[in-house]
Amino acid sequence: MTPRERFLKVFAGEMPDRAPVTLFIVDQGHFLNQMYPAIDAEDYLTLQLKVIELQRQLKVDVFVRLLFGLADPFCLADEYGLDVSHQTEDWEVCREEIRRDNSVITRSTIRTPDGTLTQETSRTELRPGTFVYACNKKPIKTPADLDMAIKYEPRMRESFKKHALDWVQTIKTALGDDGIIGSWGPQGPFNTAASLFDQSELYTLFLTDYPFYERLMNFAIDRMLDYLRAYDAAGVDVHCIGGNVPGGFLGRRCYDQYILPFEKKFIDYAQENGTPAMYHNCGRVMSLVESYKELGARIVEPFSPPPLGDANLARVKEIVGDSYVILGGVDQVNVLQKGTVEQVKRITEATMKTGKPGGRFLIQSADLLEYGTPVENIEAYVETALQHAAY
C-alpha cells in the first residue's frame, strides 16, 4: 500500500496495512530551517518541496501542509486581520511599516464610504528564517466596524482559483504517491473571529452581546468560503481547519452552545464535495472530545499529551469509538526536542500501542517540529513507530 493510499484509507474509516507514521513540519522556519539553513524564507514553493524531500529522507508517510503561497492574502490565515493586501474603490488602504529590533510592525488604515478601520500586525524574526506573525490591534471593535467589514472587504480575486490549482498540482506532481496534501489556510470561524476582534472579549461576547457575536461568526465563515472552495477545486486531499482558539478551557457547555454550531457549519462546507476536514486543537482537549463527535470532521488532531495539552489517548480512544479518526501526537518539545533517544522510543511505542487498536489512527509529532530538535530523536521516533505500526 502506498503512503497516499494508506492515508486515504484511514480517512475513510477503513483498515490500512499499518498505521500512517508522519511528521508535522511547517513550511517556513523552525525544523525546516534547521535542516536547510541557507533556504530562502520567502521562496514558498521551494520550502514546500523541501518538506516533501525531508519527510522522504526520514522515511515517513509524507503529509505536506500548504500555508505560505497558497493563502491569498496571507492575512486570511489565523494570525492576521482584515485584507489590507488588496484595494477597491470602497476599500482604500494606507499602510505604514515600522521596524523595531527584529520585528516589522504594519499599521493599516482602511477607509470606506461608511468610516475608517485600523489594525496593526507584526512579523517577528525569532532567528534567521523563522518568524512569528500576529495581529496586535484588531480591526473590529464595534458593530459599526463589523458592518463596514461585511460590506466592503474585498472578496477573493477570480484569478486565485487558477493560482491555487497550479500551486497544488505542482506540489502533487512532486509528491506522487508518497503522501497527501493539506490546505492549512481555512481556519475555523472562532479562530478567524479571534484575528478580527479582541480575543479576551471574544471569550465572553456570546454572553454579553449575542447578536453581535452571531454576525461576527457568520462573517468569519462567509469571508473564507471562496478560498475554501478554491482549495477544494485545486485538489487538496484534506482541509486542515484550526480550532485551537476555542480550547477546552472554555468548557463543554459554552463550546456546545455557542461555538460548535458555527464550527460545524464551516466543516459542513469544507466537506460538501467529499474532501475530509481535519480539526486542529493543540491545547486542552479532554472536555471537548465528546463534543467533537457532533462537529462532523473526519479527523481530529493532535491530542497533545501533558504538559503541552491534557490529552489522555487511552481515554480518547474509549470516548471516540468510530466517530472520527484520531491523529495522535508525540510531544514535540519535551520528548522530541528535549528528550533522550530512549525516552523517544519508549513514548513513541506507548503512543502507537494505545492509538492503533481498531484502526482510525495516525501518529505524528503533536505539533510542528521545533528548531533544535535532534535528528537522532526524529530517527528514533520514525524507527519505533514503524516497528509497531503494522496491523
Rosetta blueprint (number, residue, H / E / L):
1 M L
2 T L
3 P H
4 R H
5 E H
6 R H
7 F H
8 L H
9 K H
10 V H
11 F H
12 A L
13 G L
14 E L
15 M L
16 P L
17 D L
18 R E
19 A L
20 P L
21 V E
22 T L
23 L L
24 F L
25 I L
26 V L
27 D L
28 Q L
29 G L
30 H H
31 F H
32 L H
33 N H
34 Q H
35 M H
36 Y L
37 P L
38 A L
39 I L
40 D L
41 A L
42 E L
43 D L
44 Y H
45 L H
46 T H
47 L H
48 Q H
49 L H
50 K H
51 V H
52 I H
53 E H
54 L H
55 Q H
56 R H
57 Q H
58 L L
59 K L
60 V L
61 D L
62 V E
63 F E
64 V E
65 R E
66 L E
67 L L
68 F L
69 G L
70 L L
71 A L
72 D L
73 P L
74 F H
75 C H
76 L H
77 A L
78 D L
79 E L
80 Y L
81 G L
82 L L
83 D L
84 V L
85 S L
86 H L
87 Q L
88 T E
89 E L
90 D L
91 W E
92 E E
93 V E
94 C E
95 R E
96 E E
97 E E
98 I E
99 R E
100 R E
101 D L
102 N L
103 S E
104 V E
105 I E
106 T E
107 R E
108 S E
109 T E
110 I E
111 R E
112 T E
113 P L
114 D L
115 G E
116 T E
117 L E
118 T E
119 Q E
120 E E
121 T E
122 S E
123 R E
124 T E
125 E E
126 L E
127 R E
128 P L
129 G L
130 T E
131 F E
132 V E
133 Y E
134 A E
135 C E
136 N E
137 K E
138 K L
139 P L
140 I L
141 K L
142 T L
143 P H
144 A H
145 D H
146 L H
147 D H
148 M H
149 A H
150 I H
151 K H
152 Y H
153 E L
154 P L
155 R L
156 M L
157 R L
158 E L
159 S H
160 F H
161 K H
162 K H
163 H H
164 A H
165 L H
166 D H
167 W H
168 V H
169 Q H
170 T H
171 I H
172 K H
173 T H
174 A H
175 L H
176 G L
177 D L
178 D L
179 G E
180 I E
181 I E
182 G E
183 S E
184 W L
185 G L
186 P L
187 Q L
188 G L
189 P H
190 F H
191 N H
192 T H
193 A H
194 A H
195 S L
196 L L
197 F L
198 D L
199 Q H
200 S H
201 E H
202 L H
203 Y H
204 T H
205 L H
206 F H
207 L H
208 T H
209 D L
210 Y H
211 P H
212 F H
213 Y H
214 E H
215 R H
216 L H
217 M H
218 N H
219 F H
220 A H
221 I H
222 D H
223 R H
224 M H
225 L H
226 D H
227 Y H
228 L H
229 R H
230 A H
231 Y H
232 D H
233 A H
234 A H
235 G L
236 V L
237 D L
238 V E
239 H E
240 C E
241 I E
242 G E
243 G L
244 N L
245 V L
246 P L
247 G L
248 G H
249 F H
250 L H
251 G L
252 R H
253 R H
254 C H
255 Y H
256 D H
257 Q H
258 Y H
259 I H
260 L H
261 P H
262 F H
263 E H
264 K H
265 K H
266 F H
267 I H
268 D H
269 Y H
270 A H
271 Q L
272 E L
273 N L
274 G L
275 T L
276 P L
277 A E
278 M E
279 Y E
280 H E
281 N E
282 C L
283 G L
284 R L
285 V L
286 M H
287 S H
288 L H
289 V L
290 E L
291 S L
292 Y H
293 K H
294 E H
295 L H
296 G L
297 A L
298 R L
299 I E
300 V E
301 E E
302 P E
303 F L
304 S L
305 P L
306 P L
307 P L
308 L L
309 G L
310 D L
311 A L
312 N L
313 L H
314 A H
315 R H
316 V H
317 K H
318 E H
319 I H
320 V H
321 G L
322 D L
323 S L
324 Y L
325 V E
326 I E
327 L E
328 G E
329 G E
330 V E
331 D L
332 Q L
333 V L
334 N L
335 V L
336 L L
337 Q L
338 K L
339 G L
340 T L
341 V H
342 E H
343 Q H
344 V H
345 K H
346 R H
347 I H
348 T H
349 E H
350 A H
351 T H
352 M H
353 K H
354 T H
355 G H
356 K L
357 P L
358 G L
359 G L
360 R L
361 F E
362 L E
363 I E
364 Q E
365 S E
366 A L
367 D L
368 L L
369 L L
370 E L
371 Y L
372 G L
373 T L
374 P L
375 V H
376 E H
377 N H
378 I H
379 E H
380 A H
381 Y H
382 V H
383 E H
384 T H
385 A H
386 L H
387 Q H
388 H L
389 A L
390 A E
391 Y L
